[in-house]
Amino acid sequence: MFITGDLGPTGGLLQVNHHNLADIVARQRNFYQRDLIPLLERFFDRHRHTDVYAIMGNDDCRANEELLSHFDRDCENFHLVDCRVVPLRESRQMHSVFPDEVPLLYVAGYPFVPPGASLLVDWVKFENRIELRPPGIDPLTDISRMGIRTTESGDPSTTIADDLSSFAEFLRTTQETADCYVPKRTIHLFHCPPYNTALDWVPPGGRYEFLSLPDHVGSVEIRRFIERSRPYLVLCGHCHESVILGDYRTTLRGSVCVNPGSQTHIDVLSVVQFDVFNTSKMKQFFINAE
């Protein structure tokens, strides 16, 4: 099971400020402690051969990342892969028995998105050194000054382009065991989808003052990375409406890219089911929470 970010409740994020930030962090932490982690523990008790690979998203407070990392260390079935690469456990087990039939696969995660989603910028980086902003974003906006972070890590020293120009080197800065990374054998979890595809489509926003709001809000640099590196599989999220306005999958230079979308406003869960060893076998279905 792969979860591509926005794990916690988002109530209050649209009005986030320095006065209510502690309440938002506490609300998400309580959700992880009281709901998500106990739910996963009960699930793993009944499904011991199922693994969950997850990243955080731009709506998740980074101050709670250590809580999920601690659960990762305590639970062999849960893997938080923020800026990490880990073996796909099922692949490793099957490859040991069928080395010629089953590829040895890995899972890597990258939770960062370009500016423009909200004032919570724990997982926000500029696209590149010229601080490229999405169309429709005020060029005078300074996310470093206006954005709110839940950790004291400060402004990021790199851009999305820096990180993805050599993703292997970036992973080594956060993980000593990243030498196993090979794009064509790795399932990539990006919170942000590639730019100008069926996966990053949002409702037409009209205009804000004199600025035309964009229809696509994905990452240019993530798209460049996919077209350059041709990863084994790309799974993303972030753009919830694309499942209706665009599609749940597309292909870039041979790499299958997927965004299941979200319809939580009508209590419907969107799921994409696929054969991890044959990504051409893929289908989408919806689960009504009622």
N, C-alpha and C positions, 0 to 999 in steps of 0.2 A: 504494500500500500504506500502510495506517494502523496504527500500533502505539501502544496507549494506556497504556503504562507498565509498570513492573516489568521492566526490560530485563535487569538483572543477576542473577546467582545469589543465592539467599536463604539459603544455609547459614550458620547461626550467628546469624541475626537474632532468633530467639525468645529467645536468651540474651545479647543484645547488652549490653555494659557498657563502661565506660571502659578496661578492660584489654584487651579483644579487638577494640575498635573499629578500630584501625589495620589489623589482619589482615583484617577484613571489607571495609574500603575497598580494600585492596590486592588482595583476591580479585576484587572486581568490576572494578577497573581492569585487572587482568590479563586478565579475560574480554573486556573491550572491545577491548584492544590485540591479543590473540592469537587471538580467535575471532570476535567480532561484526564488527569493522571489516574484517578481511581477508575474511570471508564476504560482506559487502556489496560490497566492492570487486570481488570475483570475479563477483558477481551483476550489478553494473552494467556490467562489461565485456561481458557477453553480452546485457544488456537495457538498452540506452542510453536508451530512451524510457520507462523506468519510474522513478517517484519514490517515495521512502519518506518519510513524515511521521510523526514520533514525539515523544512526551513521556516524561519520567521519571515514576515512581510512588513511592508511599510506601516501597517496599522498595528503592529505589535511593538510594545515597549521593550527596548533592548535591556532595560534594567532587570527584566525577568528572564533573560537568556540563561543565566547561571542556574536557575531553578530547573529549566528543561535540560540543561547539560548534566546536571546532577542525576536526573531521572535516566538520561542516556547511560551514564556510568553504572547505575544500579540495575538497569533492565537490559538484558541482552537482546531483546526484540525491538527496542526503540532506538532510533538513530537520528540525532539532531545534526544535520550536515551543513550548518551555516559556515561557509568559507572552508569546507573540509571535503575530503574525498575518502570514501570507505568502500570495502568490497560489498557487492550485492551477495548476501549470504546464500541465497538459494542457488545462485550461479556458481559460487565457490564449491558448494556441496555436490551439485550435479556434475560440474566440470571434473571433479576428482574421480568420478565413476565413468563419465562419458566425455573424455577430453577432446575427442574428434567431432562430436556432435553438438556440444554445448559450449558457447564462448564464456570466458572468464570476464565478467562485467563488474563495473564499479559505479558508484553513485557520488556525484559532486553537487554542492549547493552554493548558490550565490543570491543572497536576499536583497541586494541593493537595487534601487530604482532611480530614474532621473527626477529632478525637482518638478513640483507641480501638483502632487497628489494632496498634500495637506501640510499643516504647520508642524506636524510631528516628523522630524527628519533624522531619527535614529538610523534608518536604513536608506538614506538618500545621499547620492553623490552626483556631481556634475558628469555629463557624458564625457567631456574631454577638457583639455587644458584651456581652450577658448571659452569654456563655460557655456557650451551650447545648451539652450533651453528649448523645450517643446514649443511648437507654434502656438501663439496666443498667450504666452507667459510674458509678463511685463519685463523688458530687458533690464530695467533698473532694479528689479527685485533682488535682494541680497538674502539668500536662504541662510547664510551663515549668521546674519544678524537677526533675521526675523524668525528663523526656525527654532523649534524647541526640542531639546534632547533630554532623555531620561538618564543618561550616563555622563560621566565627566571626561569622556574620551576626546571631546573637542572636535574641531573641524577635521574631516578626513583629509589625509595627506595625499591621497591618490584619487584618480577619477575612474569611471567605469572602463574607459579606454585603456588606462594604465594597467588595471587589474587583468583585463582580458587579452592584452597584447601578448602576454605570456602567462596564461592561467596557471600553468604548472609552477612557475616562479612565485606567483601570488599565493598559491596554496601552501608553498613551502614556508612562507612568512608566518603562517598560522598553525602549521602542522608539520612535524618533522618527518612523518611517514608518507609524504605526498609523492614520492618518486614513482608510484604505481600509476600515476595519472597519464592516460592516453585518450584523447577525445573520441576516437572511433570505437573505443570499448567502454565508454562512460555514459551513463544516463545523467543528464544535466537538469537540475532543479533550479530554474530561474524564477524569481517572483515576477519579474517584469517580462512580458512577451516581446518578441522582435517587432520593430517599428514597421508600420504600413503593411500589415498583413490582416488576414481574417481574425487574428487572435487579439488584436489591440484596438478593436473598434469600440467607440463609445458613442452615446447618443449625441447628435449635433447640438452644440451648446449655444449657437447663435453668436452674440458678441458681448464683450465686456468693455464698456467705454468704447474705445476705438479699435480694440483688438478682436480679431476673429478667433473664436475658440476652436480647438482642434477636434477632428473626428478620430484621429489615431494618437495614442499617447504611450506607445511602446518605446523601446530603447533602440536607437540607431546603432550603438556600439555592440549591443547583444546581437543584432541582426548581422552586422559585419563579422562578428566572431563566428556565428553559425555558418555563414557562407564561406568563411576562410578555413575553419577547422573541420566542418562536416561531422559534428558529433553523432554518436550512436542514436540518441533520442533526446529530445528537449521537452520538458514538462514545465508549464508556467501557470501563472494566475493573474492577479492584479486587476485586470479588466473584466469585471464581472458580467458586463452586458454583451460581450462578444459572442457568447453562446447563442444569443438570439439575433444579433445584428450581423454577425459574420459567420463563423463556423467554429467547431471545436478542434479542428486540425488543419494543418497546411504542411507543405513540403518546401524546404529551401535547399537547393543544390543537393537533393537526395536525403537530407535529414528531416525526419518526421518531427513536427512541432505540435504540441497539444496544449490547449487551454480549456478545461472543462467548464469554466464560467461559474456563475453563482446566481441562484434565484431565491435567496433567503428571504427576500421581501414578501414572497408568497409561500414561504415554508416548503420550498422544493429544493432538494439536493441534486446537483448535477454530477454525474459520475461517468468516467470513461474507463472502460474495461478493455484490456489488451493482453496479448501474449508477449511477455517481456523478451522472449527469444525469437519472436516473429512479429515485428511491429506492424506488418500489413494486416494482421488480424486485430481489428479494433472496432469498438462500437460504443455509442453513447446511450445512456438511459437516465431517467429521472425518478427520484424517490420522493413521494409526498410524505411529509413529516406527520401528517394526520393519519 
